[in-house]
Structure formats: structure tokens, C-alpha cells
């Protein structure tokens, strides 16, 4: 695809290169690392900040956004006063809009350009230039969008690429136009999201002292009111068990067979049940003091499946539990 603003950039770009870089950070709720439930719709922000004040602020920016395995919808139109001037009609954007062009799971050319050309002959842009945007110490919220996260447990990264930015040249008055220089690409911090559908309150249990392990099931809203079955293995998770096009991260062994054929039986409870309206459920493993000392050193892995209409529609991440003496 032809790069956005390529012709206009040549017209508006000065001959000298700028020492200023644009640092970018992709976050959600102010965090760059999150753990969430499967299938959640997550709001993200792209925040930009220039590395020095040897300019009069940001004039143009565009970025491609991608998160393999997830679904990105077009980013929202800007709402802050500063960023309104980067979007049509006050600014100039990709023909698909400020929110970018959807290409598969990628958003191409999100962003826009202020009216540094002082356009007076075309329908857009019509706005005036706002100076001082994204200067050091005053990071600017450039883009806000949403991504639908996968239902498969794992770690996913929302990152930016093909960043292009212009800055208003220092000392500019806008007569007859605003001269700009290319900004360098500075640091880029992605948003890392762990999709987790099974967690425990401990990863070890003493056989001599006994105790309870609590399992929290979170299948997301897509699994609300659906049947679940907790399973386990004592020989690791490397092999994996294919089921209905998904992979259950457990090994097929005697312990797996026991849990499959003995749901809701001691020392476990609630290994078979129905997730609530929020896709949540719970299960426990309770051992009395002095239980099975010969199992000391054994690691048990647990995971669960969700069944909808007789088919497995979700396989959780595995959790490990080590039995101690």
C-alpha cells in the first residue's frame, strides 16, 4: 500500500533532518503488561512523547498496529482538542479515516497530519496548527482503540511498526506555511497481554500438613453458562491432547484417565459443572494431613475444557502443583 501522506510529506518536509525522536508507548489503563480473561475486548492507548524541545511539536504521525492472533478494529476518532487537528476535516488522514485501514488483523496507517500547508484550496484540511504537541514532559494520547483478545490462552503482543512522524521546525511562525522536519523513531514499548483462563492460589501443597488448593476458572463471557470439566496429568504438558481443533495442554496418562472418569470426587470438588453468567467457576483440591507421603516431589498439572453443544470450545492454560513432603 502506498504510504500515507507521501506526496504531502515531500512538499512540507524541510531539507534538514531533525535530532528529535518520537517515543511511543502502547498501554491499557496505564499498564504495558496485563493478564486478562479469554475473548475480552480491551481498550488500548498509544501515547507519544518527543525526546527533546528542539522543535515546535508534532505535525504528523502515522503508525501500523498489529497483534497476531487477535482482532483489531479501526481505532477511534480523536476526541481531545490537540488531536482533532490531525483528523479530517481539521487535519488530513488516510482515506479510511484517522483509525486506519484494516488489513487482515493489522491496522495500517493510523494517524493524521495537521494543516501545516495552510490549505485554502481543497475541502480538507481546514484547521489551524496547534504547537507544542507531545513535547518532553507532556506526553500526548495519540490513539485510542479496541482489540478483541483471543480465546486461546497465551501471551500476545500489540506493537507498532512503520512509524512516520514530522515535527514543526523550531522558530516557525507559519508564514507562508509551517516548515517541518522528519522526526526519528525513538523507543517503542508494546502492550503485552497474557490471556489466562485458569489460576490457583498456590503452586505447592504439603502432604504432611495437608491443605486446600483453590482453582479459579475464567472462561470469559463467551463461555458463560457453559459446561466445564477440569482434568489433570502427572507426566507433564509437552505432549498435549488435540480435541475439536484445539489443544489441551496435558498428557494422556493414568491420572488424566482418573479425573476424566471420576468428576467431582474427593480429593477434588467441582471438577465438573457449569460456569456462571460471567464465565466464572471454581474447583478445589483438599488433602488431609499425612496424605500419600509417597507422592512427595510429584508435580500435577491441571487444565479444563469448556463444552458447548457437545464440542470443546475452550481449552485453558495449564497450572502446575508440586506436592511436598
Backbone torsions as a table, in degrees:
resi	resn	phi	psi	omega
1	UNK	NA	139.7	-179.9
2	UNK	-66.0	135.9	-176.8
3	UNK	-63.7	138.5	178.3
4	UNK	-61.4	140.0	175.1
5	UNK	66.0	15.7	-171.9
6	UNK	-59.3	-45.1	-178.9
7	UNK	-71.0	-43.9	-178.4
8	UNK	-65.9	-33.4	179.2
9	UNK	-64.2	-42.2	178.1
10	UNK	-61.3	-40.5	-178.8
11	UNK	-67.4	-37.2	-172.0
12	UNK	-97.3	-10.7	-172.9
13	UNK	-83.9	134.3	176.7
14	UNK	-75.8	171.1	-176.2
15	UNK	-80.4	-21.6	-176.9
16	UNK	-96.4	151.7	178.5
17	UNK	-90.9	147.2	-179.4
18	UNK	-93.4	151.6	175.3
19	UNK	-84.3	-8.4	-176.3
20	UNK	-77.7	138.8	174.6
21	UNK	-115.1	156.9	175.2
22	UNK	-107.2	113.0	174.8
23	UNK	-86.4	139.0	-178.9
24	UNK	-126.2	144.2	176.8
25	UNK	-137.6	128.0	176.3
26	UNK	-103.4	125.8	-173.9
27	UNK	-142.6	169.8	173.9
28	UNK	-140.3	119.4	-176.2
29	UNK	61.4	28.5	-180.0
30	UNK	83.5	0.3	-177.7
31	UNK	-111.1	146.1	176.2
32	UNK	-104.4	-3.7	172.7
33	UNK	-134.3	131.6	-176.9
34	UNK	-140.3	154.6	168.7
35	UNK	-121.5	124.4	-173.9
36	UNK	-136.5	171.2	179.3
37	UNK	-83.9	161.2	-176.9
38	UNK	-63.7	145.4	172.8
39	UNK	71.9	7.7	-177.3
40	UNK	-70.7	145.5	172.3
41	UNK	-91.5	117.7	-172.5
42	UNK	-110.3	133.5	174.5
43	UNK	-90.6	132.7	-179.8
44	UNK	-125.4	157.8	176.5
45	UNK	-126.8	143.0	170.4
46	UNK	-108.1	117.2	-176.5
47	UNK	-111.1	133.4	-179.1
48	UNK	-122.2	147.2	178.2
49	UNK	-150.1	130.2	178.0
50	UNK	-76.3	151.2	-173.4
51	UNK	-83.6	-15.4	177.7
52	UNK	-152.7	173.7	-177.1
53	UNK	-103.7	22.3	-180.0
54	UNK	-83.0	44.8	-177.1
55	UNK	-167.2	177.2	178.7
56	UNK	-109.4	19.4	175.6
57	UNK	109.1	175.0	-174.4
58	UNK	-72.9	133.5	178.0
59	UNK	-109.3	-32.3	-175.8
60	UNK	-153.0	142.7	167.8
61	UNK	-151.7	148.6	172.9
62	UNK	-149.4	146.0	-175.6
63	UNK	-148.8	144.6	170.1
64	UNK	-95.6	137.7	-179.6
65	UNK	-119.4	137.5	179.7
66	UNK	-147.9	145.4	176.0
67	UNK	-143.3	89.4	-177.7
68	UNK	-52.7	131.5	179.7
69	UNK	95.2	-16.8	-178.5
70	UNK	-111.9	174.7	-179.9
71	UNK	-117.8	115.1	177.7
72	UNK	-96.5	127.3	171.7
73	UNK	-96.3	164.7	-179.3
74	UNK	-56.0	136.1	-179.9
75	UNK	-65.1	160.2	-177.7
76	UNK	-74.8	156.9	173.1
77	UNK	-68.1	145.6	-178.5
78	UNK	-65.2	149.9	179.7
79	UNK	-121.0	-20.1	179.7
80	UNK	-76.7	152.8	-177.9
81	UNK	-56.5	-44.4	-178.6
82	UNK	-60.7	-46.5	-172.0
83	UNK	-80.8	-16.6	175.7
84	UNK	-58.2	-30.1	-177.0
85	UNK	-78.9	-1.1	174.7
86	UNK	-97.8	-7.5	-175.2
87	UNK	-117.9	149.3	177.6
88	UNK	-60.3	143.5	5.0
89	UNK	-89.0	-9.6	-177.9
90	UNK	-71.6	-34.3	178.3
91	UNK	-120.1	-164.8	-176.9
92	UNK	-125.7	132.4	-176.3
93	UNK	-133.7	170.2	165.6
94	UNK	-45.0	140.6	178.4
95	UNK	-54.6	-26.6	178.0
96	UNK	-79.1	-8.4	179.5
97	UNK	112.6	170.2	-179.4
98	UNK	-56.0	-33.3	-175.0
99	UNK	-75.1	-3.1	174.2
100	UNK	93.6	169.6	179.0
101	UNK	-101.3	125.4	178.7
102	UNK	-77.3	121.7	175.9
103	UNK	-128.7	99.0	-173.4
104	UNK	64.4	-123.8	178.8
105	UNK	-98.8	12.0	-177.0
106	UNK	-113.2	145.2	172.0
107	UNK	-102.2	120.6	-178.2
108	UNK	-98.1	137.1	170.3
109	UNK	54.7	56.9	172.5
110	UNK	-79.1	132.4	177.0
111	UNK	131.4	-164.8	-177.2
112	UNK	-171.2	-170.4	-172.5
113	UNK	-138.5	135.0	173.6
114	UNK	-70.8	163.6	-176.8
115	UNK	-80.5	59.8	179.5
116	UNK	-68.9	-18.4	177.8
117	UNK	-79.1	-8.0	-176.6
118	UNK	53.3	50.8	-177.5
119	UNK	-56.6	136.6	175.2
120	UNK	-139.2	7.0	-175.4
121	UNK	-120.8	-14.6	-180.0
122	UNK	-113.5	160.3	-178.2
123	UNK	-59.6	-35.0	177.8
124	UNK	-138.3	152.3	-2.5
125	UNK	-82.1	160.6	-177.4
126	UNK	-122.6	-4.2	-173.4
127	UNK	-84.7	174.4	175.3
128	UNK	-101.3	164.7	-177.0
129	UNK	-85.1	132.3	173.3
130	UNK	-102.2	126.0	-176.2
131	UNK	-95.6	161.3	173.1
132	UNK	83.2	11.5	-176.8
133	UNK	-75.4	131.5	175.3
134	UNK	67.6	27.5	176.3
135	UNK	-68.9	157.9	-179.6
136	UNK	-53.5	133.2	-179.1
137	UNK	90.3	-12.4	178.1
138	UNK	-131.3	68.3	-179.8
139	UNK	-58.0	145.7	-176.1
140	UNK	-110.3	134.5	172.3
141	UNK	-75.7	103.4	-174.4
142	UNK	-83.7	-42.5	-172.8
143	UNK	-142.3	139.9	169.4
144	UNK	-126.9	132.5	-179.8
145	UNK	-150.6	-175.4	179.8
146	UNK	-132.8	148.7	177.5
147	UNK	-134.4	135.3	175.6
148	UNK	-91.0	115.2	-174.8
149	UNK	-76.9	156.2	-179.6
150	UNK	-66.1	161.9	173.2
151	UNK	-91.6	-9.9	178.9
152	UNK	-88.4	128.6	-179.3
153	UNK	-62.8	145.9	-179.9
154	UNK	156.6	-176.0	179.5
155	UNK	-110.7	129.3	-175.4
156	UNK	-126.6	147.7	-175.6
157	UNK	-125.5	125.0	173.0
158	UNK	-96.1	116.0	-174.8
159	UNK	-134.1	163.6	179.0
160	UNK	-109.9	153.3	177.5
161	UNK	-149.0	171.6	178.6
162	UNK	50.0	46.7	-179.4
163	UNK	-74.8	134.0	176.0
164	UNK	-133.3	132.1	-179.8
165	UNK	-146.7	145.1	172.1
166	UNK	-120.4	150.2	175.9
167	UNK	-125.2	149.8	177.8
168	UNK	-73.4	130.6	-177.0
169	UNK	-63.6	139.0	-178.5
170	UNK	-60.2	136.4	178.6
171	UNK	86.0	1.6	-178.4
172	UNK	-68.5	143.5	176.9
173	UNK	-114.6	-5.9	180.0
174	UNK	84.5	17.8	179.8
175	UNK	-121.6	118.5	0.0
176	UNK	-82.7	-22.2	174.8
177	UNK	-135.2	175.2	178.3
178	UNK	-92.9	113.0	177.2
179	UNK	-75.9	139.4	-177.7
180	UNK	-128.1	160.6	175.4
181	UNK	-126.6	158.2	176.8
182	UNK	-73.1	134.2	172.1
183	UNK	-91.6	144.5	175.5
184	UNK	-76.4	164.5	176.7
185	UNK	-91.2	114.8	-179.2
186	UNK	-89.0	-144.2	-179.9
187	UNK	-71.5	152.2	179.5
188	UNK	-138.3	111.7	-178.9
189	UNK	-101.2	117.3	-179.3
190	UNK	-81.7	170.4	173.2
191	UNK	-100.3	120.6	-179.4
192	UNK	-106.9	122.9	-175.6
193	UNK	-121.6	125.1	173.6
194	UNK	-98.7	119.3	175.7
195	UNK	-89.8	115.2	-174.5
196	UNK	-129.9	125.9	-178.4
197	UNK	-112.1	-5.4	177.6
198	UNK	-140.0	130.9	176.3
199	UNK	-141.5	160.7	178.1
200	UNK	-130.5	161.8	179.3
201	UNK	-88.6	-2.3	176.2
202	UNK	-159.2	154.5	176.3
203	UNK	-114.0	14.7	175.9
204	UNK	-150.1	155.3	-179.3
205	UNK	-146.1	129.2	-179.9
206	UNK	-83.0	124.3	178.7
207	UNK	-71.2	-36.2	-178.4
208	UNK	-71.9	-38.6	-178.8
209	UNK	-87.7	-24.3	-175.7
210	UNK	72.6	-178.0	178.9
211	UNK	148.1	-175.3	-176.4
212	UNK	-125.9	136.6	172.2
213	UNK	-107.5	127.6	179.5
214	UNK	-103.0	125.3	177.3
215	UNK	-101.8	131.0	176.5
216	UNK	-109.1	122.7	-179.4
217	UNK	-103.9	129.2	178.9
218	UNK	-138.1	91.7	-177.9
219	UNK	-86.5	0.4	-177.6
220	UNK	78.8	168.8	-177.0
221	UNK	-62.7	-26.2	179.0
222	UNK	-67.4	-14.4	179.3
223	UNK	-109.5	11.7	-178.4
224	UNK	-57.9	135.6	175.5
225	UNK	62.1	23.6	179.5
226	UNK	-105.3	158.0	-179.2
227	UNK	-73.8	138.7	176.1
228	UNK	-127.9	156.0	177.2
229	UNK	-141.4	119.8	177.4
230	UNK	-86.3	136.0	-179.5
231	UNK	-133.1	174.7	-178.5
232	UNK	-156.9	167.5	174.2
233	UNK	-146.5	154.3	-179.4
234	UNK	-112.3	6.9	-176.6
235	UNK	-125.6	27.3	172.9
236	UNK	97.6	-176.2	-175.6
237	UNK	-125.1	1.2	-172.4
238	UNK	-64.5	-42.4	-174.8
239	UNK	-62.1	-53.4	-177.5
240	UNK	75.2	150.8	-178.4
241	UNK	-121.9	113.7	178.5
242	UNK	-71.8	135.6	179.5
243	UNK	-152.1	120.3	176.9
244	UNK	50.1	42.7	177.7
245	UNK	82.3	-1.9	177.3
246	UNK	-112.8	173.9	177.4
247	UNK	-124.7	124.1	174.1
248	UNK	-90.2	119.8	-171.3
249	UNK	-80.2	59.2	175.8
250	UNK	-136.7	165.2	175.1
251	UNK	-103.2	144.8	179.0
252	UNK	-81.2	108.0	-179.7
253	UNK	-143.6	-172.5	-176.1
254	UNK	-66.3	-34.4	178.8
255	UNK	-67.8	-40.0	176.0
256	UNK	-59.5	-45.6	-179.3
257	UNK	-62.2	-40.1	179.4
258	UNK	-61.5	-47.8	-177.7
259	UNK	-67.6	-33.0	178.7
260	UNK	-66.2	-37.0	-174.5
261	UNK	-98.8	-5.2	-179.9
262	UNK	-130.8	58.5	179.8
263	UNK	-66.9	147.9	175.4
264	UNK	60.7	25.7	179.0
265	UNK	-110.6	144.9	-179.9
266	UNK	-54.8	143.4	10.2
267	UNK	-85.9	9.1	178.8
268	UNK	-98.8	158.6	170.3
269	UNK	-139.6	149.4	177.7
270	UNK	57.7	38.9	174.5
271	UNK	-81.1	-14.6	175.4
272	UNK	-129.2	126.0	-178.8
273	UNK	-174.8	-162.9	-178.9
274	UNK	-122.1	128.9	175.6
275	UNK	-67.2	150.7	-177.3
276	UNK	-78.8	-172.4	-175.9
277	UNK	-65.1	-14.6	175.7
278	UNK	-100.2	6.1	-178.2
279	UNK	78.8	18.8	-176.1
280	UNK	-104.5	151.9	175.3
281	UNK	-159.2	176.9	179.4
282	UNK	-150.2	155.9	177.6
283	UNK	-147.4	159.9	-179.7
284	UNK	-137.9	155.2	169.6
285	UNK	-125.5	120.4	-177.7
286	UNK	-124.0	125.1	178.1
287	UNK	-119.1	132.5	174.7
288	UNK	-74.6	162.0	179.1
289	UNK	-59.8	140.2	177.5
290	UNK	80.3	22.8	-177.4
291	UNK	-84.0	134.4	166.5
292	UNK	40.7	60.4	-177.6
293	UNK	-59.2	-25.6	-179.8
294	UNK	-67.7	-11.8	179.9
295	UNK	-90.2	0.2	-178.9
296	UNK	-55.8	132.8	-178.7
297	UNK	93.8	-7.7	179.7
298	UNK	-78.5	140.5	174.4
299	UNK	-110.2	125.6	177.3
300	UNK	-107.3	130.7	175.6
301	UNK	-106.0	140.6	-179.4
302	UNK	-127.2	148.4	173.8
303	UNK	-158.3	164.7	178.7
304	UNK	-134.2	162.1	175.3
305	UNK	-118.6	154.0	172.8
306	UNK	-114.1	133.3	-178.9
307	UNK	-114.4	131.1	177.2
308	UNK	-129.2	117.3	-178.1
309	UNK	60.2	32.5	177.8
310	UNK	85.8	-4.0	179.2
311	UNK	-110.8	146.6	176.4
312	UNK	-76.8	120.5	-177.8
313	UNK	-111.6	-8.1	176.7
314	UNK	-153.8	136.1	169.7
315	UNK	-120.9	127.9	-174.5
316	UNK	-79.2	167.8	167.9
317	UNK	-68.0	152.8	176.3
318	UNK	-83.2	153.3	169.9
319	UNK	-125.3	148.2	-177.1
320	UNK	-109.4	141.0	177.8
321	UNK	-131.0	121.1	179.0
322	UNK	-100.6	128.3	178.0
323	UNK	-88.3	121.7	-178.9
324	UNK	-106.7	155.8	178.5
325	UNK	-71.4	NA	NA
